[in-house]
Amino acid sequence: MSGSITTLLDGDAYAALLRQDMAKRVAVLASSGRTPKLVTLLVGDHPASRAYIARKHADCAELGILSDDLRLASTTDQPRLMAEIERLNRDSSVSGFLVQLPLPDHLDAAEALEAVSPAKDVDGLHPVNLGHLMAGTPGLLPCTPHAILRLLSHHCINVAGKHVAIIGRGALVGRPLAMLLSLRGIDATVTLLNSATPDLAGFTKAADIVISAAGVPRLVEAAMIRPGTTVVGVGISYDADGTMISDIADDVADIAGACTPRRGSVGAVTRAMLLENLIAIAEADQALSKGL
């Protein structure tokens, strides 16, 4: 990004610190014979999904976490997919698993995600876990919303009492992020927007923190924010030659008080939060086995 900013929200560096801490927790679990195990389930050959899964397994290897990369053909039907999910639910050696999205169009993603055991839901997106978040009793948190909150906290950006404008109402980021930030004890004032909101700039100019998860190239421009605003880019898209484009235009960095870099940052912390969920599941299982 061009220009200078007060704070670069460097998620890659922060995620590296998180992995160091998590590696210690994994070592403790391994010493008691309970090494966490992650399984990723990919249907088809979606290039972005392949790359994302590869990074997850690399993170597991770095931390000493066991992992399996389960692949099913793109022609897999719904009954076969559901049978694999049920097998993973029953497998006591698997601490947690995820069904990688997007699924091929002929498969019902909602049915598949709901079939995952809430206790093994490392993505934190099962309706039961989202319901706990809505009720104010969160357990396994959705990874990207949790990553955003942790990234802000790491850079000493307090959201309590701040006006946070979230652009994007999707089930993966926007809606659960709004729920998370508005929890008692976090205490942000949240406005949930979308790319079709009339006078979008009127809302973003009034915000202390702007988070865009719309997937619209360069949606947020410098003219849409006040100097000193914290800006987090989550949504990405791709141009014709495959170059990644952020929701945040380059000129935002010239006036923002804090801003994510043009590429990366939130994604690295998101992967760390997935492993955080996995380790938490394994630690809970260990405590249960000890009768704690």
C-alpha positions as CSV (number, residue, x, y, z in Angstrom):
1,M,0.0,0.0,0.0
2,S,1.1,3.5,-0.6
3,G,1.8,6.3,1.9
4,S,2.6,6.0,5.6
5,I,0.4,4.8,8.4
6,T,0.5,5.0,12.1
7,T,0.1,1.3,12.7
8,L,0.4,-1.6,10.3
9,L,-1.9,-4.4,11.4
10,D,0.7,-7.1,10.7
11,G,-1.2,-10.4,11.1
12,D,1.6,-12.6,9.7
13,A,4.0,-11.5,12.5
14,Y,1.3,-11.8,15.1
15,A,0.2,-15.3,13.9
16,A,3.9,-16.4,14.2
17,L,3.8,-15.4,17.9
18,L,0.5,-17.2,18.4
19,R,2.0,-20.4,16.9
20,Q,4.9,-20.3,19.3
21,D,2.5,-20.2,22.3
22,M,0.3,-22.9,20.8
23,A,3.3,-25.2,20.1
24,K,4.0,-25.2,23.9
25,R,0.3,-26.2,24.6
26,V,0.5,-29.0,21.9
27,A,3.7,-30.3,23.5
28,V,2.0,-30.6,26.9
29,L,-0.9,-32.5,25.3
30,A,1.5,-34.7,23.4
31,S,3.3,-35.6,26.6
32,S,0.1,-37.0,28.0
33,G,-0.6,-39.0,24.8
34,R,-3.3,-36.6,23.5
35,T,-1.7,-34.9,20.5
36,P,-4.4,-32.9,18.7
37,K,-5.5,-34.1,15.3
38,L,-7.1,-32.1,12.5
39,V,-8.8,-33.5,9.4
40,T,-9.7,-31.3,6.4
41,L,-12.3,-32.6,4.0
42,L,-12.1,-31.2,0.5
43,V,-14.5,-32.2,-2.3
44,G,-13.3,-31.5,-5.8
45,D,-10.2,-29.6,-6.8
46,H,-10.9,-25.9,-6.1
47,P,-7.5,-24.2,-6.5
48,A,-7.9,-21.6,-3.7
49,S,-9.2,-24.3,-1.4
50,R,-6.2,-26.5,-2.1
51,A,-3.8,-23.7,-1.3
52,Y,-5.6,-22.7,1.9
53,I,-5.7,-26.3,3.1
54,A,-2.0,-26.7,2.3
55,R,-1.2,-23.7,4.6
56,K,-3.4,-25.3,7.4
57,H,-1.4,-28.5,7.2
58,A,1.9,-26.6,7.2
59,D,0.8,-24.9,10.3
60,C,-0.1,-28.2,11.9
61,A,3.3,-29.6,11.0
62,E,5.1,-26.6,12.6
63,L,3.2,-27.0,15.8
64,G,3.4,-30.8,16.1
65,I,-0.3,-31.3,15.4
66,L,-1.4,-34.4,13.6
67,S,-3.4,-33.8,10.4
68,D,-5.0,-35.7,7.6
69,D,-5.9,-34.2,4.2
70,L,-9.0,-36.1,3.1
71,R,-10.0,-35.6,-0.5
72,L,-13.2,-36.7,-2.3
73,A,-13.9,-36.6,-6.0
74,S,-15.9,-33.7,-7.4
75,T,-18.6,-36.2,-8.4
76,T,-19.1,-37.3,-4.8
77,D,-22.8,-37.3,-4.0
78,Q,-24.5,-36.0,-0.8
79,P,-25.0,-39.4,0.9
80,R,-21.2,-40.2,0.5
81,L,-20.3,-36.8,1.9
82,M,-22.6,-37.2,4.8
83,A,-21.2,-40.7,5.6
84,E,-17.7,-39.3,5.7
85,I,-18.7,-36.5,8.1
86,E,-20.4,-39.0,10.3
87,R,-17.3,-41.2,10.3
88,L,-15.2,-38.3,11.4
89,N,-17.7,-37.4,14.1
90,R,-17.4,-40.9,15.5
91,D,-13.6,-41.2,15.2
92,S,-12.2,-40.6,18.7
93,S,-8.7,-40.0,17.3
94,V,-9.9,-36.8,15.5
95,S,-10.0,-33.8,17.7
96,G,-11.7,-31.6,15.1
97,F,-12.3,-31.3,11.4
98,L,-13.7,-29.0,8.8
99,V,-15.5,-29.3,5.5
100,Q,-13.7,-26.9,3.2
101,L,-16.0,-24.5,1.3
102,P,-17.0,-23.9,-1.4
103,L,-18.5,-27.4,-2.2
104,P,-19.4,-28.3,-5.7
105,D,-22.8,-26.8,-6.7
106,H,-24.6,-30.1,-6.6
107,L,-23.9,-30.6,-2.9
108,D,-25.9,-29.0,0.0
109,A,-23.3,-27.1,2.0
110,A,-25.7,-26.2,4.8
111,E,-26.7,-29.8,5.4
112,A,-23.0,-30.8,5.5
113,L,-21.9,-28.1,7.9
114,E,-24.9,-28.8,10.2
115,A,-23.9,-32.5,10.3
116,V,-20.5,-31.7,11.8
117,S,-20.5,-32.4,15.5
118,P,-20.5,-29.0,17.3
119,A,-17.8,-30.4,19.6
120,K,-15.5,-30.9,16.7
121,D,-16.4,-27.8,14.8
122,V,-13.0,-26.1,14.5
123,D,-14.4,-23.5,12.1
124,G,-16.9,-22.4,14.8
125,L,-19.6,-22.1,12.3
126,H,-22.0,-24.8,13.4
127,P,-25.5,-23.4,14.2
128,V,-25.1,-24.6,17.8
129,N,-21.9,-22.7,18.2
130,L,-23.2,-19.6,16.5
131,G,-26.3,-19.9,18.7
132,H,-24.1,-19.8,21.8
133,L,-22.4,-16.7,20.4
134,M,-25.8,-15.1,19.8
135,A,-26.9,-16.0,23.4
136,G,-23.8,-14.4,24.9
137,T,-22.3,-17.7,26.0
138,P,-19.6,-18.3,23.3
139,G,-17.6,-21.5,23.1
140,L,-15.8,-22.3,19.8
141,L,-15.7,-19.0,18.0
142,P,-15.9,-18.5,14.2
143,C,-12.3,-18.1,13.1
144,T,-12.2,-14.9,11.0
145,P,-14.3,-12.8,13.4
146,H,-12.1,-14.0,16.3
147,A,-9.0,-13.3,14.3
148,I,-10.1,-9.7,13.7
149,L,-10.8,-9.1,17.4
150,R,-7.5,-10.6,18.4
151,L,-5.5,-8.7,15.8
152,L,-7.0,-5.4,17.0
153,S,-6.3,-6.3,20.6
154,H,-2.7,-7.3,19.8
155,H,-2.2,-3.8,18.4
156,C,-3.8,-2.1,21.4
157,I,-6.8,-1.0,19.5
158,N,-9.6,-1.1,22.0
159,V,-13.1,-1.6,20.6
160,A,-15.1,-0.9,23.8
161,G,-17.2,2.1,23.3
162,K,-16.1,2.5,19.7
163,H,-18.3,2.7,16.6
164,V,-17.4,-0.2,14.3
165,A,-18.8,-0.3,10.8
166,I,-18.8,-3.7,9.2
167,I,-19.3,-4.0,5.5
168,G,-20.5,-7.4,4.5
169,R,-23.4,-9.4,6.0
170,G,-22.2,-12.9,5.2
171,A,-22.5,-15.9,7.6
172,L,-18.7,-16.5,7.6
173,V,-17.6,-13.0,8.7
174,G,-20.0,-10.1,8.9
175,R,-22.9,-11.4,10.9
176,P,-20.9,-13.4,13.5
177,L,-18.4,-10.5,13.8
178,A,-21.3,-8.2,14.6
179,M,-22.4,-10.6,17.3
180,L,-18.9,-11.0,18.7
181,L,-18.1,-7.3,18.9
182,S,-21.4,-6.5,20.6
183,L,-20.9,-9.0,23.4
184,R,-21.0,-7.8,27.0
185,G,-17.4,-7.2,28.0
186,I,-16.3,-6.3,24.4
187,D,-18.9,-3.5,24.1
188,A,-18.5,-2.2,20.6
189,T,-21.3,-0.3,19.0
190,V,-21.8,-2.1,15.7
191,T,-23.3,-1.0,12.4
192,L,-23.7,-3.9,9.9
193,L,-23.6,-2.6,6.3
194,N,-23.4,-4.1,2.8
195,S,-22.1,-3.0,-0.6
196,A,-25.7,-1.9,-1.5
197,T,-26.2,0.3,1.5
198,P,-27.2,3.8,0.4
199,D,-24.6,6.4,1.3
200,L,-22.1,3.9,2.5
201,A,-19.5,6.6,3.0
202,G,-21.8,8.4,5.4
203,F,-21.7,5.4,7.7
204,T,-18.0,4.7,7.3
205,K,-17.0,8.3,7.9
206,A,-18.8,8.2,11.2
207,A,-17.0,5.1,12.4
208,D,-13.9,4.7,14.5
209,I,-13.1,1.3,13.0
210,V,-14.1,0.1,9.5
211,I,-14.0,-3.6,8.6
212,S,-14.8,-4.6,5.1
213,A,-15.6,-8.2,4.3
214,A,-17.7,-7.6,1.1
215,G,-15.3,-9.0,-1.5
216,V,-15.7,-5.9,-3.7
217,P,-12.5,-4.6,-5.2
218,R,-11.3,-1.3,-3.7
219,L,-14.7,-0.7,-2.1
220,V,-13.3,1.4,0.7
221,E,-11.5,4.5,-0.5
222,A,-9.7,7.2,1.4
223,A,-12.6,9.7,0.9
224,M,-14.8,7.3,2.8
225,I,-13.0,7.4,6.1
226,R,-11.9,10.0,8.7
227,P,-8.2,10.5,9.3
228,G,-7.0,8.3,12.1
229,T,-9.6,5.6,11.5
230,T,-8.7,1.9,11.9
231,V,-9.3,0.0,8.7
232,V,-9.4,-3.8,8.4
233,G,-9.6,-5.4,5.0
234,V,-11.0,-9.0,5.0
235,G,-12.7,-9.3,1.7
236,I,-10.7,-10.2,-1.4
237,S,-11.4,-10.7,-5.0
238,Y,-9.2,-11.5,-8.1
239,D,-8.7,-9.7,-11.4
240,A,-8.5,-11.3,-14.8
241,D,-4.9,-12.4,-14.3
242,G,-5.5,-13.9,-10.9
243,T,-4.0,-11.0,-8.9
244,M,-5.6,-10.7,-5.4
245,I,-7.4,-7.4,-4.8
246,S,-8.4,-6.1,-1.4
247,D,-11.7,-4.4,-0.4
248,I,-9.4,-1.6,0.8
249,A,-8.1,0.9,-1.9
250,D,-4.4,1.7,-1.7
251,D,-5.0,5.4,-0.8
252,V,-6.7,4.5,2.5
253,A,-3.2,3.9,4.0
254,D,-2.4,7.6,3.5
255,I,-4.9,8.7,6.1
256,A,-5.7,5.7,8.3
257,G,-4.5,5.5,11.9
258,A,-4.1,1.8,11.5
259,C,-4.6,-0.4,8.5
260,T,-4.1,-4.0,7.3
261,P,-1.6,-4.5,4.5
262,R,-2.7,-4.9,0.9
263,R,-2.4,-8.7,1.1
264,G,-2.4,-11.2,4.0
265,S,-2.7,-10.3,7.6
266,V,-6.2,-11.5,8.7
267,G,-5.9,-14.8,6.9
268,A,-2.8,-15.9,8.9
269,V,-4.5,-15.1,12.2
270,T,-7.7,-16.8,11.0
271,R,-5.7,-20.0,10.5
272,A,-4.2,-19.6,14.0
273,M,-7.7,-19.2,15.5
274,L,-8.7,-22.5,13.8
275,L,-5.8,-24.2,15.6
276,E,-6.7,-22.4,18.7
277,N,-10.1,-24.0,18.5
278,L,-8.5,-27.4,17.8
279,I,-6.2,-27.2,20.8
280,A,-9.0,-26.0,23.1
281,I,-11.0,-29.1,22.1
282,A,-8.1,-31.4,22.9
283,E,-7.5,-29.6,26.2
284,A,-11.1,-30.0,27.2
285,D,-11.0,-33.7,26.2
286,Q,-7.9,-34.1,28.4
287,A,-9.5,-32.4,31.3
288,L,-12.7,-34.5,31.0
289,S,-10.6,-37.7,31.0
290,K,-9.0,-36.6,34.2
291,G,-12.4,-35.8,35.7
292,L,-11.5,-32.1,36.1
